[in-house]
């Protein structure tokens, strides 16, 4: 047993092993009680026998997180997603003490979550927590740490900085669609882009990047397999692999898009080129959206182009489209992403669904069904 009593009265346990390069590595830790030191030594020796002890456990969490991003994520994400990871990395640098990832406890992480979350919105905290957890789960799988210290941790956030998802009611959506259809001009394509967002739920960059080769008029489908970078005015990859998808569209949208099609437009020609030969920017499209809402006397503070995606989801939910189908249509990797983002919306429609369930269950009893028809 390699446990020694220090002059301070604490007990120190030490474990030694060799890494893949034959380098000798020592790890030691101090405890108030000898039994605690013995327990830790036993755990470390078990990991040593399993070959899962790692020198990377000594890396500060923030640096480990960024190394993990570069190793597993960087090659497959776009610029916007990279900025999200970078902001999450800076959050760890600013709010998490420089504790090695192998020594972080659930209490340490919870303290970090409280410190960071008290001044940040629910969406930001939830997103960052998911990124950190993905990193930690991989760290466990890679043998760099022994335990997942994030699992079951509740997120903490600021209600004041958390905005409810903005979306249009069905009546408001009908008003906006009617106005856009009657006022759109093929020379100015922003209104067509707004209508496309309402009908598809696609992201702005995905809509900006559409070519005529992506539109299948016969099958009534749109293929989303690339996006558009506003800053550089260039085509780029979609947000992630799950964003590549084929979605069904309706006759109205096909008819509207055909108003933009030039006689010699090829498969690679951009759908939303305006009279100046450019694709409307985010600022231009959002300006048109604000003007359109004002034209129909709708005052929607904080409503922006991405809110049209939320409106699309709300409309589908109101018509009982399954969440799994919505997730695929939006390009989410799985249903949990959709549930997390739209939990507020889902709760709003739950009462309606619960009432439907009650009626359906009542009809399971033939006597109730018979009595129902007698009353009617």
C-alpha positions as CSV (number, residue, x, y, z in Angstrom):
1,X,0.0,0.0,0.0
2,X,1.5,3.4,-1.1
3,X,-0.3,5.6,1.4
4,X,1.7,7.9,3.6
5,X,0.7,10.2,6.4
6,X,1.7,13.8,5.8
7,X,2.9,16.3,8.4
8,X,-0.4,18.1,8.0
9,X,-2.2,15.0,9.3
10,X,-3.7,14.2,5.9
11,X,-3.1,11.0,4.0
12,X,-1.6,10.8,0.6
13,X,-2.1,7.9,-1.9
14,X,0.2,7.5,-4.9
15,X,-0.3,5.4,-8.1
16,X,2.5,4.8,-10.7
17,X,2.0,3.5,-14.3
18,X,3.7,3.7,-17.7
19,X,2.1,5.3,-20.7
20,X,2.1,4.0,-24.3
21,X,5.5,5.4,-24.9
22,X,7.0,3.8,-21.8
23,X,7.2,7.0,-19.8
24,X,6.7,6.6,-16.1
25,X,3.8,8.6,-14.7
26,X,3.0,9.3,-11.0
27,X,-0.3,10.5,-9.7
28,X,-0.9,11.4,-6.1
29,X,-3.9,12.7,-4.1
30,X,-4.4,13.8,-0.5
31,X,-7.4,13.0,1.8
32,X,-8.5,13.8,5.3
33,X,-9.0,10.1,6.2
34,X,-6.9,7.1,5.5
35,X,-9.9,5.1,4.3
36,X,-10.6,7.7,1.6
37,X,-7.0,7.5,0.4
38,X,-7.2,3.7,0.3
39,X,-10.5,3.8,-1.7
40,X,-9.0,6.2,-4.2
41,X,-5.9,4.0,-4.6
42,X,-8.0,0.9,-5.1
43,X,-10.0,2.7,-7.9
44,X,-6.8,4.0,-9.6
45,X,-5.2,0.5,-9.5
46,X,-8.4,-1.0,-11.0
47,X,-8.2,1.5,-13.8
48,X,-4.5,0.8,-14.2
49,X,-5.2,-2.9,-14.6
50,X,-7.9,-2.1,-17.2
51,X,-5.4,0.1,-19.1
52,X,-7.7,3.1,-18.8
53,X,-5.5,5.5,-16.8
54,X,-4.7,8.5,-18.9
55,X,-2.3,11.4,-18.6
56,X,-4.8,13.6,-20.4
57,X,-6.9,13.5,-17.2
58,X,-4.5,16.2,-15.9
59,X,-5.6,18.7,-18.6
60,X,-7.7,21.6,-17.5
61,X,-11.3,21.1,-18.6
62,X,-11.4,24.1,-20.9
63,X,-8.3,23.0,-22.8
64,X,-9.4,19.4,-22.9
65,X,-12.8,20.6,-24.3
66,X,-11.1,22.5,-27.1
67,X,-8.7,19.7,-27.9
68,X,-11.7,17.4,-28.1
69,X,-13.5,19.8,-30.5
70,X,-10.5,19.9,-32.8
71,X,-10.1,16.2,-32.7
72,X,-13.7,15.1,-33.2
73,X,-15.8,18.0,-34.5
74,X,-13.8,20.7,-36.3
75,X,-13.7,18.9,-39.7
76,X,-17.4,18.4,-39.9
77,X,-19.0,21.7,-38.7
78,X,-19.6,25.1,-40.3
79,X,-18.3,28.5,-39.3
80,X,-21.4,29.4,-37.2
81,X,-21.2,26.1,-35.3
82,X,-17.5,26.6,-34.8
83,X,-18.2,30.0,-33.2
84,X,-20.6,28.3,-30.8
85,X,-18.0,25.8,-29.7
86,X,-15.5,28.7,-29.3
87,X,-17.9,30.7,-27.1
88,X,-18.5,27.6,-25.0
89,X,-14.8,27.2,-24.6
90,X,-14.4,30.8,-23.5
91,X,-17.3,30.2,-21.0
92,X,-15.2,27.4,-19.4
93,X,-12.1,29.7,-19.3
94,X,-14.0,32.5,-17.7
95,X,-16.3,30.6,-15.2
96,X,-14.7,27.3,-14.4
97,X,-11.6,27.2,-12.2
98,X,-8.6,25.6,-13.8
99,X,-9.3,22.1,-12.5
100,X,-7.9,19.1,-14.4
101,X,-10.8,17.2,-16.0
102,X,-9.9,14.1,-14.1
103,X,-10.4,15.8,-10.8
104,X,-13.7,17.6,-11.5
105,X,-16.6,16.5,-9.3
106,X,-20.3,16.9,-9.9
107,X,-20.3,19.6,-7.2
108,X,-17.5,21.5,-9.2
109,X,-19.5,21.3,-12.4
110,X,-22.8,22.3,-10.6
111,X,-21.0,25.4,-9.2
112,X,-19.8,26.3,-12.6
113,X,-23.3,25.9,-14.0
114,X,-24.8,28.2,-11.4
115,X,-22.1,30.9,-11.9
116,X,-22.5,30.9,-15.7
117,X,-26.2,30.3,-15.9
118,X,-27.3,33.1,-13.6
119,X,-26.6,35.6,-16.3
120,X,-27.3,33.6,-19.5
121,X,-30.5,32.4,-21.3
122,X,-31.9,28.9,-21.1
123,X,-31.1,28.2,-24.8
124,X,-27.5,29.2,-24.4
125,X,-26.9,27.2,-21.1
126,X,-28.7,24.2,-22.4
127,X,-26.7,24.2,-25.7
128,X,-23.4,24.6,-23.9
129,X,-24.3,21.9,-21.3
130,X,-25.0,19.5,-24.2
131,X,-21.6,20.3,-25.8
132,X,-19.8,19.8,-22.5
133,X,-21.6,16.6,-21.8
134,X,-20.7,15.2,-25.3
135,X,-17.1,15.9,-24.5
136,X,-17.2,14.3,-21.1
137,X,-18.9,11.2,-22.4
138,X,-16.2,10.8,-25.0
139,X,-13.6,11.3,-22.3
140,X,-15.1,8.4,-20.3
141,X,-15.2,6.3,-23.5
142,X,-11.5,7.1,-24.3
143,X,-10.4,6.2,-20.7
144,X,-9.3,9.8,-19.9
145,X,-11.6,10.0,-16.9
146,X,-13.5,7.5,-14.8
147,X,-16.9,9.1,-14.3
148,X,-19.4,11.3,-16.1
149,X,-19.7,14.3,-13.8
150,X,-22.3,16.0,-15.9
151,X,-25.0,13.3,-16.1
152,X,-28.2,14.3,-14.2
153,X,-27.0,17.9,-13.7
154,X,-29.8,20.3,-14.1
155,X,-29.1,23.5,-16.1
156,X,-29.4,26.9,-14.4
157,X,-30.4,29.9,-16.4
158,X,-31.6,33.5,-16.1
159,X,-35.4,33.9,-16.7
160,X,-34.8,37.6,-17.5
161,X,-32.5,36.7,-20.4
162,X,-34.6,33.8,-21.6
163,X,-36.9,34.7,-24.4
164,X,-39.9,32.6,-25.3
165,X,-39.9,31.4,-28.9
166,X,-41.6,33.9,-31.1
167,X,-43.9,32.6,-33.7
168,X,-47.1,33.6,-35.6
169,X,-50.5,32.3,-34.8
170,X,-52.3,30.5,-37.6
171,X,-54.4,33.6,-38.3
172,X,-51.3,35.9,-38.3
173,X,-49.5,33.5,-40.6
174,X,-52.4,33.5,-43.0
175,X,-52.4,37.3,-43.0
176,X,-48.6,37.4,-43.7
177,X,-48.8,34.8,-46.5
178,X,-51.7,36.6,-48.2
179,X,-49.8,39.9,-48.0
180,X,-46.6,38.5,-49.4
181,X,-48.3,36.6,-52.2
182,X,-50.1,39.7,-53.4
183,X,-47.2,42.1,-53.1
184,X,-44.2,40.1,-54.1
185,X,-42.1,41.2,-57.1
186,X,-39.8,38.8,-59.0
187,X,-37.1,41.6,-59.2
188,X,-36.9,41.6,-55.4
189,X,-36.6,38.1,-54.0
190,X,-36.7,38.7,-50.2
191,X,-40.5,38.1,-50.0
192,X,-40.1,34.8,-51.9
193,X,-37.5,33.8,-49.4
194,X,-39.8,34.6,-46.5
195,X,-42.6,32.5,-48.1
196,X,-40.1,29.6,-48.6
197,X,-39.2,29.8,-44.9
198,X,-42.9,29.6,-43.9
199,X,-43.6,26.7,-46.2
200,X,-40.4,24.7,-45.4
201,X,-39.0,25.7,-42.0
202,X,-35.6,25.8,-43.6
203,X,-32.8,28.0,-42.2
204,X,-31.9,31.3,-43.9
205,X,-28.5,30.0,-45.2
206,X,-30.2,26.9,-46.6
207,X,-32.7,29.1,-48.5
208,X,-30.2,31.5,-49.7
209,X,-28.1,28.7,-51.2
210,X,-30.9,27.0,-53.1
211,X,-30.3,26.3,-56.8
212,X,-32.8,25.2,-59.4
213,X,-31.2,21.8,-59.3
214,X,-32.5,21.5,-55.7
215,X,-36.1,22.0,-56.8
216,X,-37.9,18.8,-58.1
217,X,-41.2,20.1,-59.4
218,X,-42.4,16.7,-60.5
219,X,-41.9,15.0,-57.1
220,X,-42.7,18.2,-55.2
221,X,-39.5,18.0,-53.3
222,X,-36.6,20.3,-52.3
223,X,-33.2,18.9,-51.7
224,X,-31.1,20.8,-49.1
225,X,-27.5,19.7,-49.4
226,X,-25.5,23.0,-49.0
227,X,-25.9,26.4,-47.4
228,X,-24.8,30.0,-48.2
229,X,-22.3,32.2,-46.3
230,X,-23.7,35.7,-46.0
231,X,-20.3,37.2,-45.1
232,X,-18.4,35.8,-48.1
233,X,-21.3,35.3,-50.5
234,X,-20.1,31.8,-51.1
235,X,-21.6,28.3,-51.0
236,X,-20.7,26.2,-48.0
237,X,-21.6,22.9,-46.3
238,X,-24.8,22.6,-44.3
239,X,-24.7,23.0,-40.5
240,X,-24.1,19.3,-40.0
241,X,-24.7,15.9,-41.7
242,X,-28.3,15.7,-40.5
243,X,-29.1,19.1,-42.1
244,X,-28.7,17.4,-45.5
245,X,-32.3,16.3,-46.3
246,X,-35.1,16.1,-48.9
247,X,-38.4,17.7,-47.9
248,X,-41.9,17.7,-49.4
249,X,-43.2,21.1,-50.6
250,X,-46.6,22.3,-51.8
251,X,-48.1,23.5,-55.2
252,X,-48.3,27.1,-54.0
253,X,-44.6,27.3,-53.3
254,X,-43.7,25.7,-56.6
255,X,-45.9,28.2,-58.4
256,X,-44.3,31.1,-56.5
257,X,-40.8,29.9,-57.2
258,X,-41.5,29.5,-60.9
259,X,-42.1,33.3,-61.0
260,X,-38.4,33.7,-60.4
261,X,-37.1,31.2,-62.9
262,X,-35.3,32.7,-65.9
263,X,-35.7,31.1,-69.3
264,X,-32.1,29.9,-69.5
265,X,-31.7,29.1,-65.8
266,X,-29.6,25.9,-65.4
267,X,-29.5,23.5,-62.5
268,X,-26.7,25.4,-60.8
269,X,-28.4,28.8,-61.1
270,X,-29.3,30.4,-57.8
271,X,-33.1,30.5,-57.1
272,X,-33.2,33.8,-55.2
273,X,-31.0,36.0,-57.4
274,X,-32.5,39.5,-57.4
275,X,-32.4,42.1,-60.2
276,X,-28.9,43.1,-59.1
277,X,-27.6,39.6,-59.6
278,X,-27.1,39.0,-55.8
279,X,-28.7,37.0,-53.0
280,X,-30.5,39.2,-50.4
281,X,-28.5,39.3,-47.2
282,X,-29.8,38.5,-43.7
283,X,-30.1,42.2,-43.0
284,X,-32.1,42.8,-46.2
285,X,-34.5,39.9,-45.7
286,X,-35.1,40.8,-42.0
287,X,-35.8,44.4,-43.1
288,X,-38.4,43.2,-45.6
289,X,-39.9,40.9,-42.9
290,X,-40.3,43.8,-40.5
291,X,-41.9,46.0,-43.2
292,X,-44.3,43.2,-44.2
293,X,-45.4,42.7,-40.6
294,X,-45.9,46.4,-40.2
295,X,-48.0,46.5,-43.4
296,X,-50.5,44.1,-41.9
297,X,-50.4,45.8,-38.5
298,X,-48.6,43.1,-36.6
299,X,-46.3,44.3,-33.9
300,X,-44.0,41.4,-33.1
301,X,-41.1,42.6,-31.1
302,X,-38.1,40.3,-31.5
303,X,-39.5,38.5,-34.5
304,X,-36.9,37.8,-37.1
305,X,-36.3,35.5,-40.0
306,X,-35.5,32.4,-37.9
307,X,-38.8,33.0,-36.1
308,X,-40.4,31.8,-39.4
309,X,-38.9,28.4,-38.7
310,X,-40.6,28.4,-35.3
311,X,-43.8,29.5,-37.0
312,X,-43.5,26.5,-39.4
313,X,-43.1,24.1,-36.4
314,X,-46.0,25.7,-34.5
315,X,-48.2,25.3,-37.6
316,X,-47.3,21.6,-38.0
317,X,-47.8,20.9,-34.3
318,X,-51.2,22.5,-34.4
319,X,-52.1,20.0,-37.2
320,X,-50.9,17.1,-35.1
321,X,-47.8,16.3,-37.3
322,X,-45.6,13.9,-35.2
323,X,-42.5,15.4,-33.6
324,X,-40.3,12.8,-35.3
325,X,-41.5,13.9,-38.7
326,X,-40.9,17.6,-37.8
327,X,-37.4,16.8,-36.5
328,X,-36.5,15.2,-39.9
329,X,-38.0,18.1,-41.8
330,X,-36.0,20.6,-39.8
331,X,-32.8,18.7,-40.3
332,X,-32.3,17.8,-36.6
333,X,-30.0,14.9,-35.7
334,X,-32.7,13.4,-33.5
335,X,-36.0,14.1,-31.8
336,X,-34.3,15.2,-28.5
337,X,-32.9,18.3,-30.3
338,X,-36.4,19.3,-31.5
339,X,-37.9,18.6,-28.0
340,X,-35.3,20.8,-26.3
341,X,-35.6,23.7,-28.7
342,X,-39.4,23.6,-28.9
343,X,-40.3,22.5,-25.4
344,X,-42.2,25.7,-24.8
345,X,-44.3,25.2,-28.0
346,X,-44.8,21.5,-27.2
347,X,-46.2,22.4,-23.8
348,X,-48.6,24.9,-25.4
349,X,-50.1,22.2,-27.6
350,X,-50.1,19.5,-24.9
351,X,-53.5,20.6,-23.4
352,X,-55.1,20.2,-26.8
353,X,-53.5,16.8,-27.3
354,X,-54.5,15.7,-23.8
355,X,-58.1,16.6,-24.5
356,X,-57.9,14.5,-27.7
357,X,-56.5,11.5,-25.7
358,X,-59.3,11.8,-23.2
359,X,-61.9,11.6,-26.0
360,X,-60.1,8.7,-27.7
361,X,-59.9,6.7,-24.5
362,X,-63.6,7.3,-23.7
363,X,-64.4,5.8,-27.1
364,X,-62.5,2.7,-26.2
365,X,-65.5,1.7,-24.0
366,X,-68.3,0.6,-26.4
367,X,-70.9,1.7,-23.8
368,X,-69.6,5.2,-23.8
369,X,-69.6,5.2,-27.6
370,X,-73.2,4.0,-27.6
371,X,-74.3,6.6,-25.0
372,X,-72.5,9.3,-26.9
373,X,-74.6,8.7,-30.0
374,X,-77.8,8.5,-28.0
375,X,-77.1,12.0,-26.5
376,X,-76.3,13.4,-30.0
